[in-house]
């Protein structure tokens, strides 16, 4: 049920202040000087999942779109950030430790499907016994196969799962086309295959076509970044990038460069990046054409990544949400929309705080349960 919000702007200000205080309270000086560390990846995932959740809560859960604005405008950026990090992570992993196709599918798909299946079983059971909701058998079967062809927030089993089908496609095609010798070529193939498929406007994807089209560039772009981060020396073949290649050969040099930059220059760069990002937060290009929206989203993602790379502190709040970002993605919408126990009785700002905390703890439990099931499955095999 859509929630009625009183004083949405006031509630947004109060929640924003709480969020800023939480970020500052969990801020720590960076200990890891790696150019693109695991901790940084988790921070970015945390930012991405919060962007998606804030958008769902601000635009679709509540009756007034002023609630959580402008925190609620970054859903597309959050999705593209997830896709870019996924492409980057897969390429980096494949270059460091390549796996045979069967082992790749076993490792990646089990991690992808185990939490999904647990989530589906729980929500389908609750929907049936608590809300007396039922879904057709074809829809249920497709859901367990990871196929979500609709994204209706109010009638589907779990609307945000349209993204699952897209990432599943990338996971299925990745080991078939990836070349350790030519990762850039693999990225081009992974971009153009869905591009030409979607250009034909297939009827079975008509309800999610626009969502796929606006996020086509992020995953292959992440693959390119993964290739460059793993082997920056490859840029030396291009004369314009020779200087950059030399700098990146030892990625710790970049961290030292940031560390030794003059304070005035550093803060000017940080403020400029924040202003740049905030401009595109407010002018995201949504509704002005899919190409424009995609390019603005990608530019914003790149600016956010650069900001996070050069910042000298880390935000543990983002990190904590990043660790369980996948599980949060799986459960946040049905819990907030169909099983709300906070917005009915609490002010919107306080309900959002409690809802985020509740979803985080449940996601942590889902993560632990999935790992237990996966460990048992691997032993049985």
C-alpha positions as CSV (number, residue, x, y, z in Angstrom):
1,X,0.0,0.0,0.0
2,X,1.3,3.5,-0.9
3,X,2.1,5.4,2.3
4,X,0.6,8.9,3.0
5,X,3.3,11.3,4.2
6,X,2.7,14.5,6.1
7,X,5.3,17.3,5.9
8,X,7.5,15.4,3.4
9,X,10.1,18.2,3.0
10,X,10.5,18.5,6.8
11,X,10.8,14.7,7.0
12,X,13.4,14.7,4.3
13,X,15.5,17.4,6.1
14,X,15.4,15.4,9.4
15,X,16.3,12.2,7.7
16,X,19.1,13.8,5.7
17,X,20.6,15.3,8.9
18,X,20.5,11.9,10.5
19,X,22.2,10.3,7.4
20,X,25.0,12.9,7.4
21,X,25.6,12.4,11.1
22,X,25.7,8.6,10.6
23,X,28.2,9.1,7.7
24,X,30.4,11.4,9.8
25,X,30.2,9.2,12.8
26,X,31.4,6.2,10.8
27,X,34.1,8.1,8.8
28,X,37.6,6.7,9.2
29,X,40.9,7.6,7.6
30,X,41.7,5.3,4.7
31,X,44.1,2.5,5.7
32,X,44.2,0.7,2.3
33,X,46.2,2.7,-0.2
34,X,45.4,0.4,-3.2
35,X,44.1,2.2,-6.2
36,X,40.8,0.3,-6.3
37,X,40.5,-1.8,-3.1
38,X,37.9,-4.2,-2.0
39,X,36.8,-1.8,0.7
40,X,36.3,0.9,-1.9
41,X,34.2,-1.5,-4.0
42,X,32.0,-2.2,-1.0
43,X,31.6,1.5,-0.2
44,X,30.5,2.1,-3.8
45,X,28.0,-0.8,-3.6
46,X,26.6,0.6,-0.4
47,X,26.1,4.0,-2.0
48,X,24.5,2.3,-5.0
49,X,22.0,0.2,-3.0
50,X,21.0,3.2,-0.9
51,X,20.4,5.2,-4.1
52,X,18.1,2.5,-5.3
53,X,16.3,2.1,-2.0
54,X,15.8,5.9,-1.6
55,X,14.4,6.1,-5.1
56,X,11.9,3.3,-4.4
57,X,10.9,4.8,-1.1
58,X,10.7,8.4,-2.3
59,X,8.9,7.9,-5.6
60,X,6.9,4.7,-5.3
61,X,6.4,3.9,-1.6
62,X,5.1,7.2,-0.5
63,X,2.4,9.5,-1.9
64,X,4.5,12.7,-2.1
65,X,7.6,12.7,-4.4
66,X,9.1,15.5,-2.4
67,X,10.0,13.0,0.3
68,X,13.7,12.1,0.1
69,X,14.3,14.4,-2.8
70,X,17.1,14.7,-4.1
71,X,18.3,11.5,-2.5
72,X,15.6,9.7,-4.5
73,X,16.9,10.7,-7.9
74,X,19.9,8.4,-8.2
75,X,18.2,5.0,-8.9
76,X,19.6,4.8,-12.5
77,X,23.0,5.8,-11.3
78,X,22.9,3.1,-8.6
79,X,22.0,0.4,-11.1
80,X,24.7,1.5,-13.5
81,X,27.2,1.6,-10.6
82,X,26.3,-2.0,-9.7
83,X,26.6,-3.1,-13.3
84,X,30.0,-1.3,-13.8
85,X,31.4,-2.9,-10.6
86,X,30.1,-6.3,-11.7
87,X,31.9,-6.0,-15.0
88,X,35.0,-4.8,-13.4
89,X,35.0,-7.5,-10.8
90,X,34.4,-10.3,-13.3
91,X,37.2,-9.2,-15.6
92,X,39.7,-8.7,-12.7
93,X,38.9,-12.1,-11.3
94,X,39.1,-13.8,-14.7
95,X,42.5,-12.2,-15.4
96,X,43.9,-13.2,-11.9
97,X,42.4,-16.6,-11.7
98,X,40.6,-17.9,-14.8
99,X,38.0,-20.6,-14.3
100,X,36.8,-23.3,-16.7
101,X,33.2,-22.5,-17.9
102,X,31.6,-25.1,-15.7
103,X,33.4,-23.9,-12.6
104,X,32.6,-20.3,-13.4
105,X,28.9,-21.1,-13.7
106,X,29.0,-23.3,-10.5
107,X,30.7,-20.6,-8.5
108,X,28.9,-17.5,-9.8
109,X,25.4,-18.8,-10.4
110,X,25.0,-20.6,-7.1
111,X,25.9,-17.4,-5.3
112,X,23.4,-15.5,-7.5
113,X,20.5,-18.0,-7.2
114,X,20.8,-19.2,-3.5
115,X,19.7,-15.9,-1.9
116,X,17.1,-15.4,-4.7
117,X,15.5,-18.8,-4.1
118,X,15.4,-18.3,-0.3
119,X,13.8,-14.9,-0.8
120,X,11.2,-16.2,-3.3
121,X,10.2,-19.1,-1.0
122,X,9.8,-16.7,2.0
123,X,7.8,-14.1,0.2
124,X,5.6,-16.5,-1.8
125,X,4.8,-18.3,1.5
126,X,4.0,-15.0,3.3
127,X,2.0,-13.7,0.4
128,X,-0.1,-16.8,0.3
129,X,-0.8,-17.2,4.1
130,X,-0.8,-13.6,5.3
131,X,-2.0,-11.5,2.4
132,X,-3.8,-14.3,0.5
133,X,-2.0,-13.4,-2.7
134,X,-1.3,-16.0,-5.4
135,X,0.6,-15.9,-8.7
136,X,0.3,-18.0,-11.8
137,X,2.5,-21.1,-12.0
138,X,4.3,-19.8,-15.2
139,X,5.2,-16.6,-13.3
140,X,6.5,-18.5,-10.3
141,X,8.5,-21.0,-12.4
142,X,10.1,-18.1,-14.4
143,X,10.9,-16.4,-11.1
144,X,12.8,-19.4,-9.8
145,X,14.7,-19.5,-13.2
146,X,15.6,-15.9,-12.8
147,X,13.4,-14.6,-15.6
148,X,11.5,-11.4,-14.8
149,X,9.7,-9.9,-17.7
150,X,7.7,-7.3,-15.9
151,X,8.5,-4.5,-13.4
152,X,5.2,-3.4,-11.9
153,X,6.1,-2.3,-8.4
154,X,2.6,-2.9,-7.1
155,X,1.5,-6.2,-8.6
156,X,4.7,-8.3,-9.3
157,X,6.3,-10.8,-6.9
158,X,9.3,-8.5,-6.5
159,X,9.5,-5.7,-9.1
160,X,13.2,-4.7,-8.7
161,X,14.1,-8.3,-9.8
162,X,14.0,-7.2,-13.5
163,X,17.7,-6.3,-12.8
164,X,18.4,-10.0,-11.9
165,X,17.5,-11.1,-15.4
166,X,19.9,-8.6,-16.9
167,X,22.8,-9.5,-14.6
168,X,22.1,-13.2,-15.2
169,X,22.4,-12.7,-18.9
170,X,25.8,-11.1,-18.4
171,X,26.9,-14.0,-16.2
172,X,25.8,-16.6,-18.7
173,X,27.5,-14.9,-21.7
174,X,30.6,-13.7,-20.0
175,X,32.6,-17.0,-19.9
176,X,31.6,-17.8,-23.5
177,X,33.0,-14.7,-25.0
178,X,35.7,-13.6,-22.6
179,X,39.3,-13.6,-23.9
180,X,42.2,-13.1,-21.5
181,X,44.3,-11.8,-24.4
182,X,41.7,-9.4,-25.7
183,X,39.4,-8.3,-22.8
184,X,38.4,-5.1,-24.7
185,X,37.1,-7.2,-27.6
186,X,35.0,-9.3,-25.1
187,X,33.6,-6.0,-23.7
188,X,32.5,-4.9,-27.2
189,X,30.8,-8.2,-27.9
190,X,29.0,-8.1,-24.6
191,X,27.8,-4.6,-25.4
192,X,26.7,-5.3,-29.0
193,X,24.9,-8.6,-28.5
194,X,22.2,-7.2,-26.2
195,X,22.2,-4.0,-28.2
196,X,21.2,-5.7,-31.4
197,X,18.7,-8.0,-29.5
198,X,17.0,-5.0,-27.9
199,X,17.0,-3.0,-31.1
200,X,14.5,-5.5,-32.5
201,X,12.1,-4.7,-29.7
202,X,11.3,-8.3,-28.8
203,X,7.8,-8.6,-27.5
204,X,8.6,-10.8,-24.6
205,X,10.8,-8.0,-23.1
206,X,8.4,-5.1,-24.0
207,X,7.7,-4.3,-20.3
208,X,11.3,-4.0,-19.3
209,X,12.8,-2.9,-22.6
210,X,13.4,0.7,-21.6
211,X,15.1,-0.3,-18.4
212,X,17.6,-2.6,-20.3
213,X,18.3,0.0,-23.0
214,X,19.2,2.7,-20.5
215,X,21.7,0.4,-18.7
216,X,23.5,-1.3,-21.6
217,X,26.8,0.6,-21.4
218,X,27.7,0.1,-17.8
219,X,28.7,-3.6,-17.6
220,X,31.0,-3.6,-20.7
221,X,32.5,-0.3,-19.5
222,X,33.2,-2.0,-16.2
223,X,35.0,-4.8,-18.1
224,X,37.2,-2.2,-19.8
225,X,38.1,-0.7,-16.5
226,X,38.8,-4.1,-15.0
227,X,41.2,-4.7,-17.8
228,X,43.0,-1.3,-17.4
229,X,43.2,-1.6,-13.6
230,X,44.7,-5.1,-13.8
231,X,47.1,-4.3,-16.7
232,X,47.5,-0.5,-16.9
233,X,50.7,-0.9,-19.0
234,X,48.5,-1.8,-22.0
235,X,47.7,1.9,-22.3
236,X,51.3,2.5,-23.2
237,X,50.6,1.3,-26.7
238,X,48.4,4.4,-27.2
239,X,50.6,7.5,-27.4
240,X,48.0,9.8,-25.7
241,X,47.9,7.5,-22.7
242,X,51.6,6.8,-22.2
243,X,52.0,9.2,-19.3
244,X,48.9,7.7,-17.6
245,X,50.2,4.2,-18.1
246,X,53.5,5.0,-16.5
247,X,51.7,6.5,-13.5
248,X,49.4,3.5,-13.1
249,X,52.1,0.8,-13.5
250,X,52.5,1.1,-9.7
251,X,49.0,2.0,-8.6
252,X,50.2,2.9,-5.1
253,X,51.9,5.9,-6.8
254,X,48.4,7.3,-7.4
255,X,47.6,7.1,-3.7
256,X,50.8,8.8,-2.9
257,X,50.1,11.5,-5.4
258,X,46.7,12.2,-3.8
259,X,48.2,12.1,-0.4
260,X,50.9,14.7,-1.3
261,X,48.6,17.1,-3.2
262,X,48.4,20.5,-1.7
263,X,45.3,20.9,0.6
264,X,43.9,23.9,-1.4
265,X,44.1,21.9,-4.6
266,X,42.7,18.8,-3.1
267,X,39.6,20.5,-1.5
268,X,39.0,22.5,-4.7
269,X,39.0,19.2,-6.7
270,X,36.7,17.5,-4.1
271,X,34.2,20.4,-4.0
272,X,34.2,20.6,-7.8
273,X,33.4,16.9,-8.1
274,X,30.6,17.2,-5.6
275,X,29.1,20.2,-7.3
276,X,29.4,18.4,-10.7
277,X,27.6,15.3,-9.3
278,X,24.9,17.3,-7.6
279,X,24.1,19.1,-10.8
280,X,23.4,15.8,-12.5
281,X,21.5,14.5,-9.5
282,X,19.0,17.3,-10.1
283,X,19.2,17.2,-13.9
284,X,19.4,13.5,-14.6
285,X,18.0,13.6,-18.1
286,X,15.1,11.2,-17.1
287,X,12.3,11.6,-19.6
288,X,14.5,13.4,-22.2
289,X,15.4,10.3,-24.2
290,X,17.1,7.0,-23.3
291,X,20.5,7.9,-24.8
292,X,20.7,11.2,-23.0
293,X,19.6,9.6,-19.7
294,X,22.2,6.8,-20.1
295,X,25.1,9.1,-20.9
296,X,24.3,11.4,-18.0
297,X,24.0,8.4,-15.7
298,X,27.4,7.0,-16.9
299,X,29.1,10.4,-16.5
300,X,27.7,10.7,-12.9
301,X,28.9,7.2,-12.1
302,X,32.4,8.0,-13.3
303,X,32.5,11.2,-11.3
304,X,31.3,9.3,-8.2
305,X,34.0,6.6,-8.7
306,X,36.7,9.3,-9.1
307,X,35.5,11.1,-6.0
308,X,35.6,7.9,-4.0
309,X,39.1,7.0,-5.3
310,X,40.7,10.3,-4.3
311,X,38.9,10.9,-1.0
312,X,41.2,10.3,2.0
313,X,38.5,8.9,4.3
314,X,36.2,5.9,4.1
315,X,32.6,5.8,5.3
316,X,31.9,2.6,7.1
317,X,28.1,3.1,6.8
318,X,28.4,2.8,3.0
319,X,30.7,-0.2,3.5
320,X,28.3,-2.0,5.9
321,X,25.4,-1.5,3.4
322,X,27.7,-2.6,0.5
323,X,28.6,-5.9,2.1
324,X,24.9,-7.0,2.1
325,X,23.9,-4.9,-0.9
326,X,22.7,-7.9,-3.0
327,X,20.5,-9.2,-0.2
328,X,19.1,-5.7,0.5
329,X,18.2,-5.5,-3.2
330,X,16.4,-8.8,-3.0
331,X,14.2,-8.1,0.0
332,X,13.8,-4.3,0.5
333,X,10.8,-3.6,-1.7
334,X,8.3,-6.4,-0.7
335,X,9.2,-5.7,3.0
336,X,8.6,-2.0,2.7
337,X,5.5,-2.1,0.4
338,X,3.6,-5.3,1.3
339,X,4.7,-5.8,4.9
340,X,5.3,-2.4,6.3
341,X,5.3,-2.1,10.1
342,X,7.0,1.3,10.3
343,X,5.3,3.9,8.1
344,X,1.9,3.1,9.5
345,X,2.8,4.2,13.0
346,X,5.9,6.4,12.8
347,X,6.9,9.8,11.2
348,X,8.3,9.2,7.8
349,X,11.9,10.1,8.7
350,X,11.9,7.8,11.7
351,X,10.1,5.0,9.7
352,X,12.8,5.2,7.0
353,X,15.6,4.9,9.6
354,X,14.0,1.9,11.2
355,X,13.1,0.3,7.9
356,X,16.7,0.6,6.7
357,X,18.0,-0.9,9.9
358,X,15.5,-3.7,9.8
359,X,16.2,-4.5,6.1
360,X,20.0,-4.5,6.9
361,X,19.7,-7.0,9.7
362,X,17.5,-9.3,7.7
363,X,19.9,-9.0,4.8
364,X,22.8,-10.0,7.0
365,X,20.8,-13.1,8.1
366,X,20.0,-13.9,4.5
367,X,23.6,-13.7,3.6
368,X,24.7,-16.0,6.4
369,X,21.9,-18.5,5.6
370,X,22.9,-18.5,1.9
371,X,26.5,-19.2,2.8
372,X,25.5,-22.1,5.0
373,X,23.4,-23.6,2.3
374,X,26.1,-23.1,-0.3
375,X,28.7,-24.7,1.9
376,X,26.5,-27.8,2.4
377,X,25.7,-27.9,-1.3
378,X,29.4,-27.8,-2.3
379,X,30.2,-30.6,0.2
380,X,27.5,-32.7,-1.1
381,X,28.8,-32.3,-4.6
